Amino acid sequence: MKILVDLRADICKLKNQWPFVPAMYRLILHPRLLPVLLMRLSHACYRQRWGRLSRLFSLANQILFGCDIARGATIAGGLYLPHPQGVVIGEFVRIGPNCIVHQGVTLGARGEEHAGGYLDIHEEVEIATGAKILGVLTLGAYARIGANAVVLQSVPAAGVAVGIPARVVKYRTLNTDAAVM
């Protein structure tokens, strides 16, 4: 099942962010994983067309964690929410594997733009606190978005974007020979 594969990737990402490995029961009940679990359950119910149950999981996520993730958003495994409060992810958003979304981030369309496509976020992207990413655009693999940046244009792979409106200030060098933890 896709939900189990994605949830396993979420747990692995969470474990890789910690200097110690907690017991599994502590990990499942951790406030950094519970919003992701509720989002996965909401999305699974949405895909099965169980509308009321899907809304219930989504509402629980909003009430308990202040995390508003649309049921129709497509989010790959490995999502990490260090502080989920204030995170808003719209329905026309596609997030790739192993992304980090910090507190107060807004991801979504601008007005009627969603009819033309999606906000695509590729793998290993990190979005810092308070960033707003709006419109039909693409964040390339390994991109980084600075705190409180307002992104209205696409960011290329390995680009670092900061400012209002955001612009690419440098490109990260990726060490592909580094050992994987």
MDTraj code that builds the backbone (N, CA, C; nanometers):
import mdtraj as md
import numpy as np

residues = "MET LYS ILE LEU VAL ASP LEU ARG ALA ASP ILE CYS LYS LEU LYS ASN GLN TRP PRO PHE VAL PRO ALA MET TYR ARG LEU ILE LEU HIS PRO ARG LEU LEU PRO VAL LEU LEU MET ARG LEU SER HIS ALA CYS TYR ARG GLN ARG TRP GLY ARG LEU SER ARG LEU PHE SER LEU ALA ASN GLN ILE LEU PHE GLY CYS ASP ILE ALA ARG GLY ALA THR ILE ALA GLY GLY LEU TYR LEU PRO HIS PRO GLN GLY VAL VAL ILE GLY GLU PHE VAL ARG ILE GLY PRO ASN CYS ILE VAL HIS GLN GLY VAL THR LEU GLY ALA ARG GLY GLU GLU HIS ALA GLY GLY TYR LEU ASP ILE HIS GLU GLU VAL GLU ILE ALA THR GLY ALA LYS ILE LEU GLY VAL LEU THR LEU GLY ALA TYR ALA ARG ILE GLY ALA ASN ALA VAL VAL LEU GLN SER VAL PRO ALA ALA GLY VAL ALA VAL GLY ILE PRO ALA ARG VAL VAL LYS TYR ARG THR LEU ASN THR ASP ALA ALA VAL MET".split()
xyz = np.array([
    [0.0834, -0.1185, 0.0000],
    [0.0000, 0.0000, 0.0000],
    [0.0878, 0.1248, 0.0000],
    [0.0459, 0.2228, -0.0781],
    [0.1229, 0.3459, -0.0915],
    [0.1348, 0.4213, 0.0405],
    [0.0292, 0.4218, 0.1205],
    [0.0349, 0.4960, 0.2463],
    [0.1433, 0.4394, 0.3385],
    [0.1597, 0.3079, 0.3394],
    [0.2616, 0.2467, 0.4258],
    [0.4027, 0.2764, 0.3757],
    [0.4209, 0.2753, 0.2449],
    [0.5521, 0.3077, 0.1875],
    [0.5888, 0.4525, 0.2185],
    [0.4934, 0.5443, 0.1994],
    [0.5187, 0.6856, 0.2281],
    [0.5426, 0.7090, 0.3769],
    [0.4640, 0.6432, 0.4619],
    [0.4802, 0.6598, 0.6060],
    [0.6159, 0.6060, 0.6525],
    [0.6593, 0.4966, 0.5930],
    [0.7919, 0.4427, 0.6268],
    [0.9018, 0.5433, 0.5903],
    [0.8886, 0.6074, 0.4743],
    [0.9851, 0.7104, 0.4338],
    [0.9792, 0.8295, 0.5283],
    [0.8588, 0.8668, 0.5743],
    [0.8445, 0.9766, 0.6706],
    [0.9166, 0.9436, 0.8012],
    [0.9014, 0.8212, 0.8481],
    [0.9668, 0.7787, 0.9724],
    [1.1180, 0.7780, 0.9554],
    [1.1665, 0.7292, 0.8417],
    [1.3109, 0.7286, 0.8165],
    [1.3671, 0.8706, 0.8137],
    [1.2971, 0.9632, 0.7510],
    [1.3423, 1.1025, 0.7465],
    [1.3461, 1.1623, 0.8867],
    [1.2447, 1.1338, 0.9670],
    [1.2395, 1.1837, 1.1037],
    [1.3545, 1.1262, 1.1862],
    [1.3812, 0.9966, 1.1714],
    [1.4903, 0.9332, 1.2456],
    [1.6256, 0.9898, 1.2042],
    [1.6427, 1.0244, 1.0776],
    [1.7695, 1.0802, 1.0304],
    [1.7940, 1.2215, 1.0814],
    [1.6901, 1.2923, 1.1254],
    [1.7047, 1.4283, 1.1741],
    [1.7433, 1.4332, 1.3217],
    [1.7367, 1.3216, 1.3912],
    [1.7641, 1.3178, 1.5345],
    [1.9009, 1.2592, 1.5625],
    [1.9678, 1.3083, 1.6669],
    [2.0972, 1.2507, 1.7038],
    [2.0839, 1.1179, 1.7771],
    [1.9637, 1.0834, 1.8212],
    [1.9384, 0.9558, 1.8877],
    [1.8151, 0.8932, 1.8252],
    [1.7989, 0.7639, 1.8436],
    [1.6848, 0.6944, 1.7855],
    [1.5896, 0.6551, 1.8978],
    [1.4711, 0.7164, 1.9041],
    [1.3757, 0.6827, 2.0104],
    [1.3069, 0.5496, 1.9825],
    [1.2405, 0.4981, 2.0841],
    [1.1626, 0.3760, 2.0682],
    [1.0491, 0.4022, 1.9687],
    [1.0032, 0.2958, 1.9026],
    [0.9026, 0.3108, 1.7970],
    [0.7728, 0.3717, 1.8500],
    [0.7281, 0.3336, 1.9700],
    [0.6032, 0.3898, 2.0207],
    [0.6166, 0.5400, 2.0467],
    [0.7339, 0.5857, 2.0885],
    [0.7559, 0.7281, 2.1062],
    [0.7617, 0.7999, 1.9718],
    [0.8161, 0.7317, 1.8747],
    [0.8282, 0.7906, 1.7418],
    [0.6907, 0.8111, 1.6786],
    [0.6033, 0.7129, 1.6877],
    [0.4696, 0.7215, 1.6281],
    [0.3878, 0.8329, 1.6933],
    [0.4074, 0.8553, 1.8240],
    [0.3311, 0.9575, 1.8950],
    [0.4018, 1.0918, 1.8989],
    [0.5081, 1.1067, 1.8245],
    [0.5853, 1.2309, 1.8279],
    [0.5106, 1.3423, 1.7546],
    [0.5100, 1.4652, 1.8092],
    [0.4345, 1.5743, 1.7455],
    [0.4903, 1.6189, 1.6104],
    [0.6070, 1.5720, 1.5708],
    [0.6576, 1.6031, 1.4373],
    [0.6110, 1.5009, 1.3339],
    [0.5672, 1.3850, 1.3809],
    [0.5202, 1.2814, 1.2892],
    [0.3677, 1.2745, 1.2844],
    [0.2991, 1.3049, 1.3938],
    [0.1532, 1.2937, 1.3953],
    [0.0826, 1.3779, 1.2882],
    [0.1232, 1.5038, 1.2642],
    [0.0556, 1.5780, 1.1567],
    [0.0744, 1.5127, 1.0201],
    [0.1906, 1.4544, 0.9976],
    [0.2161, 1.3863, 0.8708],
    [0.1296, 1.2605, 0.8616],
    [0.1174, 1.1877, 0.9719],
    [0.0329, 1.0686, 0.9749],
    [-0.1128, 1.1058, 0.9474],
    [-0.1620, 1.2112, 1.0119],
    [-0.3003, 1.2553, 0.9874],
    [-0.3198, 1.2985, 0.8423],
    [-0.2190, 1.3653, 0.7848],
    [-0.2269, 1.4054, 0.6443],
    [-0.2327, 1.2828, 0.5538],
    [-0.1512, 1.1815, 0.5839],
    [-0.1515, 1.0582, 0.5028],
    [-0.2868, 0.9885, 0.5120],
    [-0.3443, 0.9806, 0.6308],
    [-0.4756, 0.9177, 0.6470],
    [-0.5838, 0.9969, 0.5740],
    [-0.5781, 1.1290, 0.5844],
    [-0.6751, 1.2138, 0.5158],
    [-0.6670, 1.1953, 0.3646],
    [-0.5447, 1.1921, 0.3120],
    [-0.5267, 1.1760, 0.1673],
    [-0.5722, 1.0372, 0.1208],
    [-0.5431, 0.9330, 0.2004],
    [-0.5857, 0.7973, 0.1643],
    [-0.7383, 0.7882, 0.1599],
    [-0.8058, 0.8485, 0.2574],
    [-0.9528, 0.8489, 0.2582],
    [-1.0070, 0.9310, 0.1414],
    [-0.9400, 1.0403, 0.1094],
    [-0.9799, 1.1245, -0.0040],
    [-0.9726, 1.0464, -0.1349],
    [-0.8654, 0.9699, -0.1531],
    [-0.8500, 0.8899, -0.2753],
    [-0.9535, 0.7784, -0.2839],
    [-0.9979, 0.7284, -0.1681],
    [-1.1011, 0.6243, -0.1665],
    [-1.2423, 0.6830, -0.1739],
    [-1.2503, 0.8160, -0.1809],
    [-1.3768, 0.8892, -0.1859],
    [-1.4599, 0.8724, -0.0583],
    [-1.3899, 0.8680, 0.0555],
    [-1.4548, 0.8668, 0.1856],
    [-1.4470, 1.0084, 0.2403],
    [-1.5315, 1.0955, 0.1868],
    [-1.5227, 1.2382, 0.2119],
    [-1.5302, 1.2793, 0.3577],
    [-1.6267, 1.2277, 0.4315],
    [-1.6433, 1.2708, 0.5697],
    [-1.5264, 1.2280, 0.6580],
    [-1.4801, 1.1052, 0.6397],
    [-1.3659, 1.0581, 0.7177],
    [-1.2402, 1.1364, 0.6811],
    [-1.2259, 1.1667, 0.5534],
    [-1.1124, 1.2466, 0.5072],
    [-1.1157, 1.3853, 0.5704],
    [-1.2318, 1.4466, 0.5733],
    [-1.2466, 1.5784, 0.6353],
    [-1.2189, 1.5738, 0.7851],
    [-1.2587, 1.4641, 0.8484],
    [-1.2362, 1.4494, 0.9920],
    [-1.0861, 1.4473, 1.0240],
    [-1.0083, 1.3706, 0.9485],
    [-0.8631, 1.3667, 0.9698],
    [-0.8002, 1.5032, 0.9420],
    [-0.8459, 1.5680, 0.8364],
    [-0.7926, 1.6994, 0.8017],
    [-0.8261, 1.8028, 0.9100],
    [-0.9472, 1.7987, 0.9598],
    [-0.9891, 1.8901, 1.0656],
    [-0.9123, 1.8635, 1.1953],
    [-0.8895, 1.7371, 1.2268],
    [-0.8107, 1.7025, 1.3461],
    [-0.6696, 1.7592, 1.3339],
    [-0.6132, 1.7536, 1.2153],
    [-0.4792, 1.8082, 1.1922],
    [-0.4792, 1.9600, 1.2142],
    [-0.5825, 2.0268, 1.1675],
    [-0.5920, 2.1719, 1.1844],
    [-0.6105, 2.2101, 1.3310],
    [-0.6955, 2.1391, 1.4013],
    [-0.7247, 2.1728, 1.5403],
    [-0.6076, 2.1384, 1.6323],
    [-0.5528, 2.0199, 1.6180],
    [-0.4482, 1.9745, 1.7096],
    [-0.3122, 2.0379, 1.6830],
    [-0.2789, 2.0577, 1.5552],
    [-0.1432, 2.0999, 1.5214],
    [-0.1363, 2.2325, 1.4454],
    [-0.2504, 2.2910, 1.4086],
    [-0.2489, 2.4160, 1.3338],
    [-0.1878, 2.3997, 1.1970],
    [-0.2033, 2.2815, 1.1406],
    [-0.1392, 2.2444, 1.0148],
    [-0.2498, 2.2203, 0.9111],
    [-0.2608, 2.3082, 0.8127],
    [-0.3679, 2.3008, 0.7136],
    [-0.3129, 2.2448, 0.5826],
    [-0.3246, 2.1148, 0.5656],
    [-0.2763, 2.0486, 0.4444],
    [-0.3981, 1.9976, 0.3685],
    [-0.4135, 2.0431, 0.2450],
    [-0.5287, 2.0025, 0.1636],
    [-0.5266, 1.8516, 0.1401],
    [-0.6450, 1.7948, 0.1389],
    [-0.6570, 1.6500, 0.1206],
    [-0.6132, 1.6062, -0.0175],
    [-0.6232, 1.6949, -0.1157],
    [-0.5887, 1.6603, -0.2531],
    [-0.4433, 1.6848, -0.2893],
    [-0.3643, 1.7402, -0.1990],
    [-0.2225, 1.7644, -0.2278],
    [-0.1496, 1.6319, -0.2447],
    [-0.0573, 1.6275, -0.3395],
    [0.0203, 1.5063, -0.3651],
    [0.1567, 1.5221, -0.2995],
    [0.1813, 1.4422, -0.1959],
    [0.3041, 1.4549, -0.1171],
    [0.3717, 1.3192, -0.1076],
    [0.4941, 1.3119, -0.1599],
    [0.5698, 1.1868, -0.1563],
    [0.6220, 1.1611, -0.0155],
    [0.6733, 1.0423, 0.0059],
    [0.7251, 1.0024, 0.1361],
    [0.8485, 1.0817, 0.1756],
    [0.8732, 1.0864, 0.3047],
    [0.9893, 1.1562, 0.3558],
    [0.9633, 1.3007, 0.3918],
    [0.8382, 1.3404, 0.4049],
    [0.8075, 1.4777, 0.4446],
    [0.8443, 1.4952, 0.5912],
    [0.9149, 1.6043, 0.6227],
    [0.9547, 1.6334, 0.7601],
    [0.9066, 1.7728, 0.7953],
    [0.8271, 1.7816, 0.9012],
    [0.7752, 1.9085, 0.9514],
    [0.8357, 1.9320, 1.0898],
    [0.9505, 2.0023, 1.0997],
    [1.0128, 2.0219, 1.2303],
    [0.9212, 2.0899, 1.3313],
    [0.8455, 2.1890, 1.2868],
    [0.7470, 2.2577, 1.3703],
    [0.6255, 2.2807, 1.2816],
    [0.5225, 2.1968, 1.2920],
    [0.4130, 2.2000, 1.1948],
    [0.3151, 2.3160, 1.2091],
    [0.3248, 2.3965, 1.3135],
    [0.2284, 2.5033, 1.3350],
    [0.2332, 2.6040, 1.2204],
    [0.1156, 2.6363, 1.1677],
    [0.1046, 2.7392, 1.0656],
    [0.1380, 2.6957, 0.9243],
    [0.1663, 2.5693, 0.9022],
    [0.1960, 2.5215, 0.7672],
    [0.0658, 2.5117, 0.6882],
    [0.0647, 2.5720, 0.5686],
    [-0.0509, 2.5661, 0.4797],
    [-0.0047, 2.5131, 0.3453],
    [-0.0644, 2.4015, 0.3021],
    [-0.0310, 2.3406, 0.1731],
    [-0.1606, 2.3265, 0.0949],
    [-0.1664, 2.3908, -0.0204],
    [-0.2871, 2.3907, -0.1022],
    [-0.3065, 2.2623, -0.1815],
    [-0.4226, 2.2530, -0.2437],
    [-0.4602, 2.1318, -0.3159],
    [-0.3792, 2.1106, -0.4428],
    [-0.3348, 2.2179, -0.5067],
    [-0.2637, 2.2060, -0.6340],
    [-0.1127, 2.2122, -0.6130],
    [-0.0661, 2.1350, -0.5157],
    [0.0760, 2.1289, -0.4811],
    [0.1215, 1.9843, -0.4918],
    [0.2377, 1.9650, -0.5530],
    [0.3005, 1.8328, -0.5585],
    [0.4385, 1.8440, -0.4941],
    [0.4600, 1.7668, -0.3892],
    [0.5865, 1.7702, -0.3164],
    [0.6583, 1.6374, -0.3357],
    [0.7853, 1.6446, -0.3748],
    [0.8667, 1.5265, -0.3973],
    [0.9167, 1.4651, -0.2676],
    [0.9967, 1.3601, -0.2783],
    [1.0439, 1.2894, -0.1592],
    [1.1465, 1.3685, -0.0785],
    [1.1460, 1.3418, 0.0524],
    [1.2462, 1.3911, 0.1469],
    [1.2558, 1.5427, 0.1545],
    [1.1440, 1.6101, 0.1589],
    [1.1440, 1.7557, 0.1705],
    [1.1227, 1.7975, 0.3159],
    [1.1749, 1.9157, 0.3496],
    [1.1596, 1.9715, 0.4832],
    [1.0823, 2.1027, 0.4702],
    [0.9731, 2.1125, 0.5451],
    [0.8892, 2.2317, 0.5437],
    [0.8813, 2.2837, 0.6872],
    [0.9335, 2.4033, 0.7104],
    [0.9380, 2.4604, 0.8444],
    [0.8093, 2.5338, 0.8785],
    [0.8047, 2.5883, 0.9984],
    [0.6873, 2.6545, 1.0537],
    [0.6444, 2.7760, 0.9720],
    [0.5121, 2.7920, 0.9567],
    [0.4566, 2.9112, 0.8943],
    [0.4715, 2.9193, 0.7439],
    [0.5010, 2.8102, 0.6774],
    [0.5189, 2.8100, 0.5321],
    [0.3839, 2.7984, 0.4633],
    [0.3660, 2.8747, 0.3553],
    [0.2452, 2.8673, 0.2740],
    [0.2833, 2.8249, 0.1333],
    [0.2201, 2.7180, 0.0846],
    [0.2419, 2.6672, -0.0502],
    [0.1078, 2.6622, -0.1211],
    [0.0954, 2.7311, -0.2340],
    [-0.0324, 2.7277, -0.3028],
    [-0.0368, 2.8092, -0.4289],
    [-0.1556, 2.8155, -0.4871],
    [-0.1773, 2.8874, -0.6123],
    [-0.2152, 3.0320, -0.5834],
    [-0.2041, 3.1146, -0.6881],
    [-0.2463, 3.2550, -0.6780],
    [-0.3739, 3.2704, -0.7602],
    [-0.4853, 3.2863, -0.6952],
    [-0.6116, 3.3097, -0.7639],
    [-0.6512, 3.1959, -0.8561],
    [-0.6771, 3.2297, -0.9819],
    [-0.7238, 3.1328, -1.0790],
    [-0.6103, 3.0577, -1.1488],
    [-0.4874, 3.0799, -1.1075],
    [-0.3730, 3.0164, -1.1734],
    [-0.3725, 2.8652, -1.1659],
    [-0.4362, 2.8079, -1.0634],
    [-0.4292, 2.6639, -1.0443],
    [-0.4848, 2.5857, -1.1629],
    [-0.5674, 2.6484, -1.2455],
    [-0.6226, 2.5795, -1.3614],
    [-0.5143, 2.5448, -1.4625],
    [-0.4029, 2.6164, -1.4597],
    [-0.2971, 2.5935, -1.5572],
    [-0.1914, 2.4947, -1.5149],
    [-0.1922, 2.4494, -1.3930],
    [-0.0902, 2.3547, -1.3509],
    [-0.0741, 2.3492, -1.2009],
    [0.0411, 2.2974, -1.1599],
    [0.0693, 2.2720, -1.0198],
    [0.1922, 2.3479, -0.9731],
    [0.2020, 2.3631, -0.8438],
    [0.3244, 2.4065, -0.7801],
    [0.4031, 2.2778, -0.7547],
    [0.5113, 2.2586, -0.8282],
    [0.5914, 2.1364, -0.8179],
    [0.7151, 2.1610, -0.7336],
    [0.7318, 2.0793, -0.6323],
    [0.8495, 2.0858, -0.5473],
    [0.9205, 1.9518, -0.5608],
    [1.0418, 1.9545, -0.6124],
    [1.1156, 1.8305, -0.6374],
    [1.1783, 1.7778, -0.5093],
    [1.2594, 1.6737, -0.5199],
    [1.3137, 1.6058, -0.4026],
    [1.4189, 1.6881, -0.3279],
    [1.4265, 1.6615, -0.1970],
    [1.5278, 1.7182, -0.1072],
    [1.5259, 1.8716, -0.1010],
    [1.4105, 1.9323, -0.1128],
    [1.3980, 2.0779, -0.1035],
    [1.3718, 2.1145, 0.0421],
    [1.4355, 2.2217, 0.0884],
    [1.4096, 2.2713, 0.2236],
    [1.3531, 2.4122, 0.2136],
    [1.2410, 2.4327, 0.2821],
    [1.1727, 2.5620, 0.2810],
    [1.1740, 2.6162, 0.4233],
    [1.2400, 2.7291, 0.4432],
    [1.2608, 2.7839, 0.5771],
    [1.1357, 2.8530, 0.6312],
    [1.1420, 2.8870, 0.7562],
    [1.0312, 2.9448, 0.8321],
    [0.9705, 3.0671, 0.7645],
    [0.8375, 3.0665, 0.7530],
    [0.7640, 3.1821, 0.7053],
    [0.7651, 3.2056, 0.5557],
    [0.8264, 3.1187, 0.4777],
    [0.8332, 3.1391, 0.3327],
    [0.6947, 3.1230, 0.2702],
    [0.6705, 3.1987, 0.1660],
    [0.5462, 3.1910, 0.0904],
    [0.5822, 3.1577, -0.0535],
    [0.5316, 3.0468, -0.1030],
    [0.5597, 3.0043, -0.2402],
    [0.4259, 2.9958, -0.3108],
    [0.4043, 3.0861, -0.4050],
    [0.2730, 3.1026, -0.4651],
    [0.2814, 3.0987, -0.6161],
    [0.1871, 3.0291, -0.6774],
    [0.1774, 3.0277, -0.8227],
    [0.2096, 2.8931, -0.8821],
    [0.2019, 2.8892, -1.0135],
    [0.2362, 2.7693, -1.0896],
    [0.3841, 2.7800, -1.1237],
    [0.4658, 2.7117, -1.0458],
    [0.6101, 2.7193, -1.0645],
    [0.6748, 2.5908, -1.0156],
    [0.8066, 2.5830, -1.0290],
    [0.8814, 2.4633, -0.9925],
    [0.9987, 2.5004, -0.9034],
    [1.0163, 2.4241, -0.7977],
    [1.1366, 2.4334, -0.7162],
    [1.2188, 2.3095, -0.7499],
    [1.3370, 2.3293, -0.8080],
    [1.4210, 2.2186, -0.8507],
    [1.4759, 2.1386, -0.7345],
    [1.5287, 2.0218, -0.7657],
    [1.5843, 1.9326, -0.6646],
    [1.6954, 2.0024, -0.5866],
    [1.6984, 1.9791, -0.4568],
    [1.8004, 2.0303, -0.3645],
    [1.7987, 2.1829, -0.3509],
    [1.6917, 2.2471, -0.3886],
    [1.6812, 2.3927, -0.3724],
    [1.6577, 2.4256, -0.2252],
    [1.6936, 2.5470, -0.1880],
    [1.6692, 2.5975, -0.0533],
    [1.6005, 2.7326, -0.0659],
    [1.4970, 2.7515, 0.0165],
    [1.4238, 2.8770, 0.0180],
    [1.4459, 2.9403, 0.1547],
    [1.4893, 3.0657, 0.1576],
    [1.5210, 3.1350, 0.2818],
    [1.3986, 3.1720, 0.3628],
    [1.4241, 3.2080, 0.4876],
    [1.3163, 3.2464, 0.5791],
    [1.2447, 3.3713, 0.5279],
    [1.1126, 3.3685, 0.5355],
    [1.0247, 3.4785, 0.4966],
    [1.0355, 3.5202, 0.3505],
    [1.0930, 3.4366, 0.2667],
    [1.1009, 3.4670, 0.1238],
    [0.9625, 3.4541, 0.0606],
    [0.9377, 3.5338, -0.0414],
    [0.8146, 3.5244, -0.1185],
    [0.8540, 3.4829, -0.2602],
    [0.8306, 3.3565, -0.2918],
    [0.8735, 3.2999, -0.4190],
    [0.7575, 3.3066, -0.5176],
    [0.7791, 3.3790, -0.6285],
    [0.6771, 3.3938, -0.7312],
    [0.7249, 3.3423, -0.8666],
    [0.8525, 3.2992, -0.8736],
    [0.9095, 3.2442, -0.9963],
    [0.9812, 3.1146, -0.9628],
    [1.0001, 3.0306, -1.0633],
    [1.0664, 2.9020, -1.0435],
    [1.2090, 2.9201, -0.9936],
    [1.2530, 2.8233, -0.9139],
    [1.3897, 2.8207, -0.8618],
    [1.4574, 2.6971, -0.9214],
    [1.5737, 2.7134, -0.9860],
    [1.6401, 2.5984, -1.0477],
    [1.6962, 2.5011, -0.9435],
    [1.7341, 2.3841, -0.9883],
    [1.7924, 2.2829, -0.9003],
    [1.9149, 2.3388, -0.8294],
    [1.9260, 2.3091, -0.7002],
    [2.0374, 2.3499, -0.6139],
    [2.0464, 2.5009, -0.5950],
    [1.9431, 2.5745, -0.6304],
    [1.9432, 2.7191, -0.6117],
    [1.9020, 2.7575, -0.4708],
    [1.9565, 2.8681, -0.4228],
    [1.9202, 2.9227, -0.2928],
    [1.8508, 3.0558, -0.3186],
    [1.7227, 3.0641, -0.2824],
    [1.6433, 3.1840, -0.3099],
    [1.6063, 3.2533, -0.1792],
    [1.6258, 3.3858, -0.1761],
    [1.5918, 3.4657, -0.0585],
    [1.5317, 3.5982, -0.1040],
    [1.4622, 3.6653, -0.0123],
    [1.4135, 3.7998, -0.0389],
    [1.2663, 3.8077, -0.0712],
    [1.2221, 3.9349, -0.0878],
    [1.0834, 3.9635, -0.1238],
    [1.0854, 4.0592, -0.2418],
    [1.0497, 4.0209, -0.3590],
    [1.0270, 3.8837, -0.4047],
    [1.1596, 3.8076, -0.4109],
    [1.1514, 3.6790, -0.3977],
    [1.2714, 3.5960, -0.3894],
    [1.3473, 3.5942, -0.5213],
    [1.4778, 3.5906, -0.5076],
    [1.5655, 3.5738, -0.6241],
    [1.6765, 3.4784, -0.5839],
    [1.7318, 3.4101, -0.6814],
    [1.8384, 3.3134, -0.6557],
    [1.9675, 3.3901, -0.6297],
    [2.0279, 3.3675, -0.5141],
    [2.1499, 3.4394, -0.4779],
    [2.2748, 3.3542, -0.4964],
    [2.2597, 3.2217, -0.4954],
    [2.3737, 3.1339, -0.5196],
    [2.3234, 2.9940, -0.5519],
    [2.4156, 2.9099, -0.5920],
    [2.3855, 2.7700, -0.6186],
    [2.4664, 2.6841, -0.5234],
    [2.4026, 2.5855, -0.4667],
    [2.4699, 2.4954, -0.3740],
    [2.5564, 2.3971, -0.4518],
    [2.6676, 2.3612, -0.3940],
    [2.7494, 2.2546, -0.4530],
    [2.7069, 2.1249, -0.3850],
    [2.6731, 2.0271, -0.4648],
    [2.6243, 1.9012, -0.4120],
    [2.7377, 1.7993, -0.4128],
    [2.7621, 1.7396, -0.3004],
    [2.8645, 1.6360, -0.2884],
    [2.7975, 1.5012, -0.3129],
    [2.8071, 1.4511, -0.4323],
    [2.7408, 1.3253, -0.4665],
    [2.8186, 1.2041, -0.4170],
    [2.9448, 1.2253, -0.3738],
    [3.0264, 1.1131, -0.3252],
    [3.0115, 1.0919, -0.1754],
    [2.9352, 1.1772, -0.1078],
    [2.9222, 1.1665, 0.0380],
    [2.8488, 1.0396, 0.0743],
    [2.8893, 0.9816, 0.1861],
    [2.8251, 0.8590, 0.2339],
    [2.6860, 0.8901, 0.2857],
    [2.5944, 0.8017, 0.2593],
    [2.4572, 0.8166, 0.3041],
    [2.4457, 0.7590, 0.4445],
    [2.3788, 0.8336, 0.5326],
    [2.3639, 0.7867, 0.6719],
    [2.2702, 0.6711, 0.6803],
])
top = md.Topology()
chain = top.add_chain()
for i, resn in enumerate(residues, 1):
    res = top.add_residue(resn, chain, resSeq=i)
    for name in ("N", "CA", "C"):
        top.add_atom(name, md.element.get_by_symbol(name[0]), res)
traj = md.Trajectory(xyz[None], top)
